[in-house]
Amino acid sequence: MIHEILPVGMLGCNCSVIGDEVSHEALVIDPGDDIGEIVSILERHHLKVKMIVITHAHIDHIGGAAKLRKLTGAPVYMHEADKMLSDRLDMQAAWLGMETPEDPGIDVAAQEGDILRAGSLEAQVLHTPGHTPGSISLYMPAESLVLAGDTLFQGSVGRTDLPGGDAAQIARSIRGKLYTLPENTVVVPGHGENTSIGEERRSNPFVRP
């Protein structure tokens, strides 16, 4: 498996490029900005983007999706419950003092239990609301990997004081969907360093098992 993590934009969102080394099909997760650098990774590995996956519709995760779709032709995959956030990218941009990016919309609606494929690679969709209503995580059991968006961080959890956030709900998502994964599962959060399910179950001060 090819997996490159690129922190993009002013908030350092972790954009993941995940590709199959045989078919050269790829998923791009959370292309929030710096599309030129993402395209350079794709070209270096000779990858064709099969789908652009948005874990949630905050501007730092979705801001470059429309531009990447124009360049690659790949559909945008996101949960419909976050459309109320992508509809207000102008408001989000105003909070950060940045130019409003184009809203990519939703080409394919994410659903709990969906299986996303890139060649032989498979990612299971977990609906993990709380940070936003439509937050999703992608679990790749064969690679012992979960891309958790802004639901779970190293030693922390996603903030719930923004529109659509719910502290009780994010705790349920973490306990019911993420902490049930094998302890050796590597967690790629939406920002910051990787961690593991076992480490967060043992020491995360915000959500205990």
C-alpha positions, 0 to 999 in steps of 0.5 A: 500500500502507498500511504502519504500524509500531507499536512495542508492549509493554515490549520495543518489538516492531515490529507491522506493519499492512499494507493494500490501499488498494483492497480495504481488506483487511489483514494484522497482523503480530506484535500483541504488545500495545497492541491498542487502538492497533492497532485505531485504525490499522485504523479510521483506514484502514478496514481489515478484518483478513484474517489475524493473522501471528505471525513467532515465538511469543515473548510480545512478538510473540504476546501480543495475538494472541488479543485481536485475533482476538476483536475482528476474527475474523481467523485466527492464522497461525503455524508449528507448530514454535513451538507449544512456545513458545506453550504456555509463555506462562506461563513467558515471562510470569514471566521478564518479570514480566507477566501471562500473555496468552491463548494464541491457538493456531494457526488456520492453520499456516505453511509455507515457500512459502505466499502470503499475500494482502490484496487485491492485496498478496502476501507470500511465507512464508520459514521462517527458523529459528534465533531460534526453530524456527518463525521465519518472514519475509514477503517482498513482492517487489512492494514490495521489502520483507521483514518479518524478525521477530527473525531479522535486525536492523540490524547484528545478528541474533536472539539464540539463547540462549533455548529453541529457539535455534540459532546455526548455524541462524540463520546458514543462514537469513540466508545462504540465505533473506534475503541472497539477496533483492535488495539494495534490499529494505527489512528491517523487523526485529522491533525497532528501525530498518529496514535493507536487505538490501544494507546487512546483507550489506555490514556486519552483523558477525554473519553475513557473506554 
